[in-house]
Amino acid sequence: MTKIKICGLRRMEDVVWANALLPDYVGFVFAPSKRQVTPEAARAMIEKLDPKIITVGVFVNAGAEELLKTKETCGLDILQLHGEETPEFCAGLSTPVWKGFRVRSELTFAIANGYEVQGYLLDGYDASAHGGTGKTFDWRKAGDFKFNAPLIAAGGIDENNVREVIEILSPMAVDVSSAVETDGYKDPDKVARLIGKVRNG
């Protein structure tokens, strides 16, 4: 079954709904963003989080020392990298990595296959953003491509199209953020509906 990642937790209230709804993954954004949190704030939330939920830290062009220090400080399980990190840089971290790619064309898929990481996160392209674009890409082209690592589908996914994404891509996980928010904060009702669509079909 496709797993679910809800990205951009930033309040203790988010921990309450996460523990009740149990998404498979939750994401904490450490890169500049309206959802950015400090390592200390993330650690406080993670300490209260159900241990069954896998934690992901989202970064853009951070150095190896910063990445590994934040991972240790917070107790993160996975590093999700959205910058210009090279294949060699990712491999040298010696920790689980998901590499994010903004899909412009099928060439993006070939570039992704040059990375030996635990997952390729495919996002819509926006020249002004490294991730969390809220824009979709051509899922069918990706669905026809043979990738070397599991896919995490992101970009414009919501409760109305998530089943279509799953049917076309068969991703390991779907990654959702803005579509489950109201007034800029996570909305438990929207999260619950999205999880229901994924798990109950």
N, C-alpha and C positions, 0 to 999 in steps of 0.2 A: 504494500500500500504506500502511496505517496505520503511523505511526511510534511509537516507544516512548520515553518519558521515565521514567527512574528518579530519584526525588527523594530528597534527604536524605543525600548523600554527606558523610562527615565524617572518614574515616581514609584514610591512604595505601593501606591494603589495598583500599579501594574503587576506587582508581585501577587497581590490578592487574586486577581482574575486569572493570572497564569497558573497559579497553584490549583485553582478550581477547574480550569478548562484543559490544562495539560497539553499545550502545543509541544511538539517534539523538540523544537529549538526556540530559543529567544535570543535576540541580538541587542548588543549594546554598542552605540556609536561613539567612537573616540575621536573621529575626524571632525573638523569644523562643520557644524550643521545645527539646525534648530533643535535637533534631537541629541546633540552631543552631551555626554555625561563625563564626569571625572572618574578616574580609577577608584577613588574612595567611595563615590556614590554607587558605582557599579558593584563594588565589593559588598557594600551594605545590603544591596538588593539580592545579590547572589547568595549571601549567607541565609536569607529567608526563603530562598527559592526551593521548590521541591527538587530533590537530587535526581529525579528521573528526567528532568528537563536539561537538555544539553545547551551550554552557553557558548555564544559566538561573539567575538569582538570584531568590530568593523573599523578598519584603518585605511588611510590614503597616504602613501609615500612616507610612512614612518620608518625610522631606522630599526635595525635588528635589535639593538639594545633596548630601545623603547618598547618594541613589540613584546619581547620576552619578559621584560620587567612588568609590564601591564598584565600580561597573561598570568604571571606568578602572583602579583598583588591581588588580582580579582578572582583567581581560580577559574580562568576561562578554559574551555575545552578546545575551541577551534579559533584560528585567526582567519578573518575574511579580509582580503586585500584588494583594494579598488584603484590603486594608482598605477604607476609605470614600473612596478616591481618585475624584475627579470626572472626567467626560469631558474637561474643559478641562485638568485637571492632567496626565492621561495624554498628551493631544495635545501639551502643551507640553514634554514630555521630549525630543522629537525623536530618539528611539531606539526600537528594536523593543520593544513591550510586549504581554504577555499579561495580560488582566484576569480575575481570579478572581471567581466568583459562587457563593454558596451557594444552591442551588435550593430555594425554598419552594413556589413555584407557577409557573404559566405567566407570571405578571407578571414574574418574574425574567428571562425570555427577552426580553421587550420592553425592560426596563431595559438589558440587555446590548447590545441593538441601538443604544442611544444612544451607545455608545463606538466611536470610530474607532481601533481597535487592530489588532494583527496576529493576535490569537487570543482567543477566549473560553474560559476554563477553567471548566467546570461541575463543581461539587463538591456533595456531600450537605450538608444543613443541620444545623448544630449550633450552638445559641445561645452555647455557651461557647468556640467556636473559630472562627478566621477561615479556616482551611484545614487540610488533612490530617485531615479528620474520620473517614475510614474508613467513612463512611455512604454508601449508594447513594441515588439519586433515581429518579424515574420516567423512564427513558430513552426510553420510547415517546412521551411528550408532547414531549420535546425533539426526537425524530426527526421529528415532524410539523411542526415550526416552521421557518420560513425565517430563518436567521441571516445577518447582514451580514459576518461574519468566520468563519474556520475554527474548528472546535471542538477543544478538548482535553478529553477525558473523564477525570474523576477521581472518587474517592470509592468505596471498597469494591470496587475492581476487583482481581481476582486471576486466577490461571491457570485457574480453573474457570468464570469468567463473562466473561472478556475477549473471547471470540469472539462472545458474545451482544451485548455492548456494541458491537462493531465492526459487526455485522450490522444493528443497530437505528439507530445514530447515524452510521455512516460518518465517524468523527471523523478529523481530521488526525493526532491522536496520542492515545495513552492515557498517563495519568500514574499511576505506582504507587510506593508507598513502603512502608507497613507490611506489606503482603501479601508482600513479598519480604525480610522480616527474620526472624531467629531471635534471641531474647533481646535485641531492641532494635538489632541491627546487621544490615546487609545480608548476605544469604546468597547466595553466588554460584550455588549449585545452584537456588535458587528463582528467581533472576533469569534463569538460563539456560532454565528450563522456561517461564517467562512469555514470554520472547522467542521461544522455539520455537513457542509457541501462536499468537503474533501473525504471525510470518513464514512459518510452515509450514502454518498453518490447521488 
